[in-house]
Amino acid sequence: MNNHPKCTYKKLLPVDEFGRPGGSFSTIDLPVVGEKTLTRVGYIRAIDRETQVYEVKDHEKGWVFLVPFADVKIMDQNA
């Protein structure tokens, strides 16, 4: 993953009562109480300029999502 740009991304996910990703995104058996746009850290794996999405892999959980350009912020690689 070191050669992939690090980023933060926003994604609408189902959440439990504590605001954590729930449903199929959790191993904890708590009910989903809603949806929330979460900001998470990930890595950009691919770019599709035609549809203006990045393929982003979540840093902590390894989930892979297609995320619109507007919902991704590339981190300063020198920081």
C-alpha positions in Angstrom: 0.0 0.0 0.0 3.0 2.3 0.4 2.9 3.4 -3.3 -0.8 4.3 -3.2 -1.6 7.9 -2.2 -3.1 8.2 1.3 -6.4 10.0 1.6 -9.5 10.8 3.6 -12.8 9.9 2.1 -16.5 10.4 2.9 -18.9 7.5 2.6 -22.5 7.0 3.6 -22.6 3.8 5.8 -25.1 2.1 8.0 -24.3 2.8 11.7 -25.1 1.3 15.1 -26.3 3.2 18.1 -22.8 4.4 18.8 -22.2 5.8 15.3 -19.9 3.1 14.3 -20.2 1.2 10.9 -22.8 -1.5 11.4 -24.6 -4.2 9.5 -22.3 -6.0 7.1 -19.5 -3.6 8.0 -19.3 -4.9 11.5 -18.6 -8.1 13.4 -20.5 -6.9 16.4 -24.1 -8.0 16.6 -25.8 -4.6 17.2 -28.8 -3.4 15.2 -28.4 -0.7 12.5 -30.1 2.5 13.7 -29.5 4.7 10.6 -27.0 5.9 8.1 -24.3 8.5 8.5 -21.6 10.0 6.3 -18.4 9.0 7.9 -14.9 10.4 7.1 -12.3 7.6 7.1 -8.6 7.2 6.1 -7.8 5.1 3.1 -5.6 4.7 0.0 -6.3 5.5 -3.6 -5.9 2.3 -5.6 -7.3 3.4 -9.0 -8.7 6.5 -10.8 -11.5 6.5 -13.3 -11.5 9.9 -14.9 -14.4 9.2 -17.1 -16.9 8.6 -14.3 -14.8 10.8 -11.9 -14.4 8.2 -9.1 -11.5 6.9 -7.1 -11.3 3.3 -6.0 -10.4 3.7 -2.3 -9.3 1.0 0.1 -10.0 1.7 3.8 -6.9 1.8 5.9 -8.3 0.2 9.0 -10.8 -2.4 7.7 -9.7 -3.1 4.1 -13.1 -2.3 2.6 -12.9 -1.1 -1.1 -15.3 1.5 -2.4 -15.8 3.7 -5.5 -15.9 7.2 -4.2 -16.6 10.4 -6.2 -13.7 12.8 -6.6 -15.5 15.4 -4.5 -15.6 13.1 -1.5 -11.8 12.3 -1.4 -9.0 14.5 -0.1 -5.5 13.4 -0.9 -3.2 13.8 2.1 0.1 15.6 2.0 2.5 12.7 1.3 5.4 14.7 2.9 3.6 15.1 6.2 
